[in-house]
Amino acid sequence: MDYFIVVITTLAGLYFHWWLYVRIRRWMDRDLALSMAGADEGKKAYMLKCLDNARAQKVKRAELAAWLEREAAGYQAG
């Protein structure tokens, strides 16, 4: 019974750390996209849409900043 408790606790801890890691990465990516938008609300929505597109296209994390910068440069206010 002791091993069962240890295994369950270990698995729960590993899952929690994985979940926290994924959340922090998402928050960092979101903050990166919003930082490129400045105070423009339209551009913020556009950049969040671009971030969703980047995730759908499976843009690598190392390339994400450059990819978002290109998208931000192509933003047309309107």
MMTF fields as JSON, N, C-alpha, C and O atoms, coordinates in Angstrom:
{
  "mmtfVersion": "1.0.0",
  "mmtfProducer": "UNKNOWN",
  "numBonds": 311,
  "numAtoms": 312,
  "numGroups": 78,
  "numChains": 1,
  "numModels": 1,
  "chainsPerModel": [1],
  "groupsPerChain": [78],
  "chainIdList": ["A"],
  "bondAtomList": [4, 2, 8, 6, 12, 10, 16, 14, 20, 18, 24, 22, 28, 26, 32, 30, 36, 34, 40, 38, 44, 42, 48, 46, 52, 50, 56, 54, 60, 58, 64, 62, 68, 66, 72, 70, 76, 74, 80, 78, 84, 82, 88, 86, 92, 90, 96, 94, 100, 98, 104, 102, 108, 106, 112, 110, 116, 114, 120, 118, 124, 122, 128, 126, 132, 130, 136, 134, 140, 138, 144, 142, 148, 146, 152, 150, 156, 154, 160, 158, 164, 162, 168, 166, 172, 170, 176, 174, 180, 178, 184, 182, 188, 186, 192, 190, 196, 194, 200, 198, 204, 202, 208, 206, 212, 210, 216, 214, 220, 218, 224, 222, 228, 226, 232, 230, 236, 234, 240, 238, 244, 242, 248, 246, 252, 250, 256, 254, 260, 258, 264, 262, 268, 266, 272, 270, 276, 274, 280, 278, 284, 282, 288, 286, 292, 290, 296, 294, 300, 298, 304, 302, 308, 306],
  "bondOrderList": [1, 1, 1, 1, 1, 1, 1, 1, 1, 1, 1, 1, 1, 1, 1, 1, 1, 1, 1, 1, 1, 1, 1, 1, 1, 1, 1, 1, 1, 1, 1, 1, 1, 1, 1, 1, 1, 1, 1, 1, 1, 1, 1, 1, 1, 1, 1, 1, 1, 1, 1, 1, 1, 1, 1, 1, 1, 1, 1, 1, 1, 1, 1, 1, 1, 1, 1, 1, 1, 1, 1, 1, 1, 1, 1, 1, 1],
  "groupList": [{"groupName": "MET", "atomNameList": ["N", "CA", "C", "O"], "elementList": ["N", "C", "C", "O"], "formalChargeList": [0, 0, 0, 0], "bondAtomList": [1, 0, 2, 1, 3, 2], "bondOrderList": [1, 1, 2], "singleLetterCode": "M", "chemCompType": "L-PEPTIDE LINKING"}, {"groupName": "ASP", "atomNameList": ["N", "CA", "C", "O"], "elementList": ["N", "C", "C", "O"], "formalChargeList": [0, 0, 0, 0], "bondAtomList": [1, 0, 2, 1, 3, 2], "bondOrderList": [1, 1, 2], "singleLetterCode": "D", "chemCompType": "L-PEPTIDE LINKING"}, {"groupName": "TYR", "atomNameList": ["N", "CA", "C", "O"], "elementList": ["N", "C", "C", "O"], "formalChargeList": [0, 0, 0, 0], "bondAtomList": [1, 0, 2, 1, 3, 2], "bondOrderList": [1, 1, 2], "singleLetterCode": "Y", "chemCompType": "L-PEPTIDE LINKING"}, {"groupName": "PHE", "atomNameList": ["N", "CA", "C", "O"], "elementList": ["N", "C", "C", "O"], "formalChargeList": [0, 0, 0, 0], "bondAtomList": [1, 0, 2, 1, 3, 2], "bondOrderList": [1, 1, 2], "singleLetterCode": "F", "chemCompType": "L-PEPTIDE LINKING"}, {"groupName": "ILE", "atomNameList": ["N", "CA", "C", "O"], "elementList": ["N", "C", "C", "O"], "formalChargeList": [0, 0, 0, 0], "bondAtomList": [1, 0, 2, 1, 3, 2], "bondOrderList": [1, 1, 2], "singleLetterCode": "I", "chemCompType": "L-PEPTIDE LINKING"}, {"groupName": "VAL", "atomNameList": ["N", "CA", "C", "O"], "elementList": ["N", "C", "C", "O"], "formalChargeList": [0, 0, 0, 0], "bondAtomList": [1, 0, 2, 1, 3, 2], "bondOrderList": [1, 1, 2], "singleLetterCode": "V", "chemCompType": "L-PEPTIDE LINKING"}, {"groupName": "THR", "atomNameList": ["N", "CA", "C", "O"], "elementList": ["N", "C", "C", "O"], "formalChargeList": [0, 0, 0, 0], "bondAtomList": [1, 0, 2, 1, 3, 2], "bondOrderList": [1, 1, 2], "singleLetterCode": "T", "chemCompType": "L-PEPTIDE LINKING"}, {"groupName": "LEU", "atomNameList": ["N", "CA", "C", "O"], "elementList": ["N", "C", "C", "O"], "formalChargeList": [0, 0, 0, 0], "bondAtomList": [1, 0, 2, 1, 3, 2], "bondOrderList": [1, 1, 2], "singleLetterCode": "L", "chemCompType": "L-PEPTIDE LINKING"}, {"groupName": "ALA", "atomNameList": ["N", "CA", "C", "O"], "elementList": ["N", "C", "C", "O"], "formalChargeList": [0, 0, 0, 0], "bondAtomList": [1, 0, 2, 1, 3, 2], "bondOrderList": [1, 1, 2], "singleLetterCode": "A", "chemCompType": "L-PEPTIDE LINKING"}, {"groupName": "GLY", "atomNameList": ["N", "CA", "C", "O"], "elementList": ["N", "C", "C", "O"], "formalChargeList": [0, 0, 0, 0], "bondAtomList": [1, 0, 2, 1, 3, 2], "bondOrderList": [1, 1, 2], "singleLetterCode": "G", "chemCompType": "PEPTIDE LINKING"}, {"groupName": "HIS", "atomNameList": ["N", "CA", "C", "O"], "elementList": ["N", "C", "C", "O"], "formalChargeList": [0, 0, 0, 0], "bondAtomList": [1, 0, 2, 1, 3, 2], "bondOrderList": [1, 1, 2], "singleLetterCode": "H", "chemCompType": "L-PEPTIDE LINKING"}, {"groupName": "TRP", "atomNameList": ["N", "CA", "C", "O"], "elementList": ["N", "C", "C", "O"], "formalChargeList": [0, 0, 0, 0], "bondAtomList": [1, 0, 2, 1, 3, 2], "bondOrderList": [1, 1, 2], "singleLetterCode": "W", "chemCompType": "L-PEPTIDE LINKING"}, {"groupName": "ARG", "atomNameList": ["N", "CA", "C", "O"], "elementList": ["N", "C", "C", "O"], "formalChargeList": [0, 0, 0, 0], "bondAtomList": [1, 0, 2, 1, 3, 2], "bondOrderList": [1, 1, 2], "singleLetterCode": "R", "chemCompType": "L-PEPTIDE LINKING"}, {"groupName": "SER", "atomNameList": ["N", "CA", "C", "O"], "elementList": ["N", "C", "C", "O"], "formalChargeList": [0, 0, 0, 0], "bondAtomList": [1, 0, 2, 1, 3, 2], "bondOrderList": [1, 1, 2], "singleLetterCode": "S", "chemCompType": "L-PEPTIDE LINKING"}, {"groupName": "GLU", "atomNameList": ["N", "CA", "C", "O"], "elementList": ["N", "C", "C", "O"], "formalChargeList": [0, 0, 0, 0], "bondAtomList": [1, 0, 2, 1, 3, 2], "bondOrderList": [1, 1, 2], "singleLetterCode": "E", "chemCompType": "L-PEPTIDE LINKING"}, {"groupName": "LYS", "atomNameList": ["N", "CA", "C", "O"], "elementList": ["N", "C", "C", "O"], "formalChargeList": [0, 0, 0, 0], "bondAtomList": [1, 0, 2, 1, 3, 2], "bondOrderList": [1, 1, 2], "singleLetterCode": "K", "chemCompType": "L-PEPTIDE LINKING"}, {"groupName": "CYS", "atomNameList": ["N", "CA", "C", "O"], "elementList": ["N", "C", "C", "O"], "formalChargeList": [0, 0, 0, 0], "bondAtomList": [1, 0, 2, 1, 3, 2], "bondOrderList": [1, 1, 2], "singleLetterCode": "C", "chemCompType": "L-PEPTIDE LINKING"}, {"groupName": "ASN", "atomNameList": ["N", "CA", "C", "O"], "elementList": ["N", "C", "C", "O"], "formalChargeList": [0, 0, 0, 0], "bondAtomList": [1, 0, 2, 1, 3, 2], "bondOrderList": [1, 1, 2], "singleLetterCode": "N", "chemCompType": "L-PEPTIDE LINKING"}, {"groupName": "GLN", "atomNameList": ["N", "CA", "C", "O"], "elementList": ["N", "C", "C", "O"], "formalChargeList": [0, 0, 0, 0], "bondAtomList": [1, 0, 2, 1, 3, 2], "bondOrderList": [1, 1, 2], "singleLetterCode": "Q", "chemCompType": "L-PEPTIDE LINKING"}],
  "groupTypeList": [0, 1, 2, 3, 4, 5, 5, 4, 6, 6, 7, 8, 9, 7, 2, 3, 10, 11, 11, 7, 2, 5, 12, 4, 12, 12, 11, 0, 1, 12, 1, 7, 8, 7, 13, 0, 8, 9, 8, 1, 14, 9, 15, 15, 8, 2, 0, 7, 15, 16, 7, 1, 17, 8, 12, 8, 18, 15, 5, 15, 12, 8, 14, 7, 8, 8, 11, 7, 14, 12, 14, 8, 8, 9, 2, 18, 8, 9],
  "groupIdList": [1, 2, 3, 4, 5, 6, 7, 8, 9, 10, 11, 12, 13, 14, 15, 16, 17, 18, 19, 20, 21, 22, 23, 24, 25, 26, 27, 28, 29, 30, 31, 32, 33, 34, 35, 36, 37, 38, 39, 40, 41, 42, 43, 44, 45, 46, 47, 48, 49, 50, 51, 52, 53, 54, 55, 56, 57, 58, 59, 60, 61, 62, 63, 64, 65, 66, 67, 68, 69, 70, 71, 72, 73, 74, 75, 76, 77, 78],
  "secStructList": [7, 2, 2, 2, 2, 2, 2, 2, 2, 2, 2, 2, 2, 2, 2, 2, 2, 2, 2, 2, 2, 2, 2, 2, 2, 2, 2, 2, 2, 2, 2, 2, 2, 2, 2, 6, 6, 6, 6, 7, 2, 2, 2, 2, 2, 2, 2, 2, 2, 2, 2, 2, 2, 2, 2, 2, 6, 6, 7, 7, 2, 2, 2, 2, 2, 2, 2, 2, 2, 2, 2, 2, 2, 6, 7, 7, 7, 7],
  "xCoordList": [0.821, 0.0, 0.867, 0.502, 2.002, 2.88, 3.409, 3.509, 3.75, 4.256, 3.187, 3.484, 1.972, 0.861, 0.739, 0.56, 0.834, 0.745, 1.914, 1.735, 3.095, 4.273, 4.128, 4.433, 3.668, 3.507, 2.46, 2.694, 1.325, 0.252, 0.712, 0.458, 1.375, 1.861, 2.901, 2.885, 3.8, 4.829, 4.209, 4.583, 3.272, 2.611, 1.821, 1.828, 1.144, 0.398, 1.346, 1.04, 2.479, 3.466, 4.059, 4.233, 4.373, 4.908, 3.892, 4.242, 2.638, 1.585, 1.427, 1.304, 1.429, 1.279, 2.421, 2.183, 3.642, 4.785, 4.714, 5.044, 4.29, 4.118, 3.05, 3.251, 1.915, 0.818, 1.272, 0.942, 2.009, 2.511, 3.501, 3.461, 4.372, 5.335, 4.616, 4.977, 3.606, 2.843, 2.136, 2.146, 1.523, 0.838, 1.792, 1.471, 2.947, 3.919, 4.399, 4.555, 4.637, 5.037, 3.957, 4.261, 2.709, 1.601, 1.52, 1.324, 1.668, 1.628, 2.772, 2.58, 3.95, 5.099, 4.875, 5.191, 4.338, 4.064, 3.01, 3.123, 1.992, 0.937, 1.505, 1.195, 2.315, 2.933, 3.841, 3.894, 4.553, 5.402, 4.558, 4.896, 3.469, 2.606, 1.988, 1.916, 1.547, 0.925, 1.946, 1.605, 3.177, 4.2, 4.501, 4.906, 4.31, 4.539, 3.384, 3.513, 2.257, 1.076, 1.049, 0.384, 1.742, 1.705, 0.345, -0.239, -0.16, -1.425, -2.612, -3.749, -2.387, -3.439, -4.282, -3.788, -5.56, -6.427, -6.665, -6.734, -6.791, -6.976, -5.774, -5.907, -4.598, -3.375, -3.204, -2.666, -3.659, -3.595, -4.414, -3.951, -5.636, -6.485, -5.847, -5.881, -5.27, -4.599, -3.42, -3.237, -2.626, -1.454, -1.851, -1.178, -2.927, -3.393, -3.886, -3.696, -4.522, -4.947, -3.732, -3.728, -2.7, -1.458, -0.799, -0.249, -0.855, -0.29, -1.037, -0.422, -2.364, -3.139, -2.753, -2.65, -2.54, -2.104, -0.732, -0.49, 0.154, 1.493, 1.407, 2.126, 0.534, 0.352, -0.22, 0.193, -1.18, -1.786, -0.766, -0.801, 0.138, 1.171, 2.383, 3.328, 2.341, 3.415, 4.762, 5.776, 4.74, 5.974, 6.827, 6.332, 8.093, 8.986, 9.185, 9.138, 9.4, 9.543, 10.712, 10.609, 11.803, 12.958, 12.656, 13.288, 11.699, 11.351, 10.144, 9.798, 9.501, 8.239, 8.392, 7.562, 9.413, 9.571, 9.736, 9.102, 10.573, 10.773, 9.496, 9.162, 8.791, 7.542, 6.506, 5.831, 6.392, 5.435, 5.849, 4.989, 7.138, 7.596, 7.215, 6.802, 7.352, 6.954, 5.452, 5.007, 4.694, 3.238, 2.871, 1.974, 3.557, 3.282, 3.625, 2.934, 4.684, 5.081, 4.046, 3.899, 3.345, 2.343, 0.966, 0.018, 0.834, -0.474, -0.945, -0.202, -2.196, -2.821, -3.961, -4.932, -3.852, -4.914, -6.11, -5.974, -7.27, -8.423, -9.62, -10.7],
  "yCoordList": [-1.189, 0.0, 1.257, 2.261, 1.208, 2.371, 2.711, 3.885, 1.684, 1.929, 2.574, 3.439, 2.149, 2.712, 4.211, 4.988, 4.616, 6.031, 6.806, 7.911, 6.23, 6.885, 7.041, 8.102, 5.998, 6.047, 7.085, 7.886, 7.083, 8.036, 9.467, 10.358, 9.689, 11.032, 11.5, 12.658, 10.615, 10.957, 11.288, 12.281, 10.475, 10.73, 12.035, 12.786, 12.301, 13.555, 14.757, 15.772, 14.646, 15.721, 15.946, 17.091, 14.867, 15.002, 15.634, 16.493, 15.215, 15.789, 17.283, 18.093, 17.64, 19.043, 19.88, 20.978, 19.399, 20.14, 20.279, 21.335, 19.229, 19.305, 20.343, 21.176, 20.288, 21.223, 22.662, 23.552, 22.897, 24.228, 24.703, 25.867, 23.837, 24.166, 24.595, 25.6, 23.835, 24.167, 25.5, 26.312, 25.749, 27.016, 28.202, 29.225, 28.069, 29.168, 29.447, 30.608, 28.4, 28.614, 29.341, 30.237, 28.973, 29.654, 31.114, 31.991, 31.379, 32.762, 33.576, 34.73, 32.987, 33.699, 33.999, 35.094, 33.045, 33.265, 34.35, 35.194, 34.324, 35.337, 36.721, 37.695, 36.807, 38.087, 38.593, 39.796, 37.692, 38.08, 38.682, 39.739, 38.018, 38.523, 39.865, 40.771, 39.997, 41.254, 42.379, 43.54, 42.061, 43.103, 43.706, 44.865, 42.942, 43.448, 44.307, 45.005, 44.26, 45.014, 46.413, 47.291, 46.643, 47.955, 48.209, 47.305, 49.429, 49.804, 49.69, 49.907, 49.36, 49.262, 48.001, 46.883, 48.195, 47.052, 46.18, 44.956, 46.799, 46.021, 45.15, 44.004, 45.714, 44.958, 43.842, 42.783, 44.072, 43.009, 41.808, 40.67, 42.065, 40.967, 40.279, 39.053, 41.062, 40.508, 39.625, 38.537, 40.094, 39.324, 38.037, 37.017, 38.07, 36.834, 35.845, 34.638, 36.356, 35.493, 34.906, 33.735, 35.73, 35.247, 34.171, 33.201, 34.347, 33.338, 32.018, 30.951, 32.084, 30.865, 30.215, 28.992, 31.05, 30.518, 29.859, 28.813, 30.466, 29.894, 28.533, 27.601, 28.428, 27.129, 26.099, 24.94, 26.528, 25.607, 25.153, 24.008, 26.05, 25.715, 25.042, 24.655, 24.912, 24.269, 24.951, 24.303, 26.292, 27.07, 26.721, 26.709, 26.439, 26.064, 27.243, 28.402, 26.936, 27.964, 28.914, 30.115, 28.392, 29.232, 30.217, 31.269, 29.883, 30.729, 31.612, 32.455, 31.435, 32.122, 33.635, 34.342, 34.151, 35.603, 36.243, 37.259, 35.666, 36.213, 36.1, 37.009, 34.997, 34.79, 35.84, 36.42, 36.074, 37.078, 38.485, 39.316, 38.762, 40.078, 40.321, 41.423, 39.297, 39.437, 39.692, 40.507, 38.991, 39.187, 40.582, 41.226, 41.039, 42.376, 43.455, 44.471, 43.242, 44.219, 44.301, 45.34, 43.218, 43.186, 43.637, 43.573, 44.086, 44.497, 45.776, 46.75, 45.748, 46.919, 47.364, 46.629, 48.559, 49.075, 49.407, 49.976, 49.042, 49.358, 48.82, 48.99],
  "zCoordList": [0.0, 0.0, 0.0, -0.612, 0.675, 0.712, -0.68, -1.038, -1.467, -2.806, -3.689, -4.513, -3.508, -4.277, -4.02, -4.958, -2.774, -2.411, -3.014, -3.524, -2.955, -3.515, -5.027, -5.572, -5.704, -7.16, -7.55, -8.455, -6.891, -7.202, -6.941, -7.752, -5.835, -5.508, -6.516, -6.931, -6.909, -7.884, -9.232, -9.857, -9.687, -10.96, -10.94, -11.915, -9.834, -9.71, -9.74, -10.365, -9.074, -9.075, -10.452, -10.871, -11.166, -12.519, -13.456, -14.265, -13.353, -14.185, -13.88, -14.798, -12.617, -12.243, -12.793, -13.294, -12.715, -13.232, -14.757, -15.296, -15.449, -16.89, -17.239, -18.124, -16.537, -16.773, -16.528, -17.311, -15.471, -15.152, -16.215, -16.614, -16.67, -17.719, -19.001, -19.612, -19.402, -20.609, -20.446, -21.371, -19.297, -19.037, -19.109, -19.714, -18.501, -18.5, -19.915, -20.293, -20.708, -22.104, -22.882, -23.669, -22.676, -23.361, -22.945, -23.786, -21.653, -21.168, -21.761, -22.144, -21.837, -22.4, -23.884, -24.348, -24.618, -26.038, -26.217, -27.107, -25.374, -25.445, -25.12, -25.806, -24.102, -23.747, -24.862, -25.117, -25.527, -26.648, -27.764, -28.299, -28.114, -29.181, -28.801, -29.631, -27.564, -27.139, -27.029, -27.254, -26.692, -26.601, -27.967, -28.056, -29.018, -30.364, -30.857, -31.862, -30.155, -30.573, -29.988, -30.538, -28.904, -28.261, -27.626, -27.028, -27.751, -27.109, -28.059, -27.638, -29.306, -30.306, -30.086, -30.231, -29.732, -29.428, -30.655, -30.544, -31.814, -33.039, -33.343, -33.771, -33.115, -33.372, -32.346, -32.668, -31.11, -30.098, -30.54, -30.467, -30.998, -31.469, -32.669, -32.778, -33.563, -34.741, -34.338, -34.886, -33.384, -32.963, -32.248, -32.397, -31.48, -30.839, -31.886, -31.742, -32.944, -34.043, -34.748, -35.128, -34.919, -35.532, -34.669, -35.19, -33.36, -32.456, -32.599, -32.603, -32.716, -32.951, -34.279, -34.375, -35.305, -36.605, -36.497, -37.101, -35.736, -35.549, -34.864, -35.225, -33.889, -33.217, -34.175, -34.171, -35.003, -35.963, -37.006, -37.458, -37.383, -38.366, -37.728, -38.416, -36.418, -35.653, -35.875, -36.135, -35.764, -35.858, -34.649, -33.522, -34.872, -33.772, -32.835, -33.249, -31.598, -30.566, -30.867, -30.62, -31.389, -31.696, -32.822, -32.912, -33.675, -34.816, -34.541, -35.369, -33.403, -33.13, -33.088, -33.659, -32.441, -32.325, -33.7, -33.987, -34.547, -35.888, -36.712, -37.472, -36.564, -37.29, -36.885, -37.735, -35.586, -35.107, -35.53, -35.822, -35.567, -36.018, -37.473, -37.832, -38.31, -39.718, -39.834, -40.642, -39.026, -39.05, -38.546, -39.09, -37.52, -36.969, -37.982, -38.067, -38.748, -39.762, -40.883, -41.527, -41.108, -42.169, -41.724, -42.506, -40.5, -39.968, -40.658, -40.776, -41.109, -41.714, -40.802, -40.624, -40.223, -39.378, -40.251, -41.334, -39.763, -40.587, -40.023, -40.589]
}
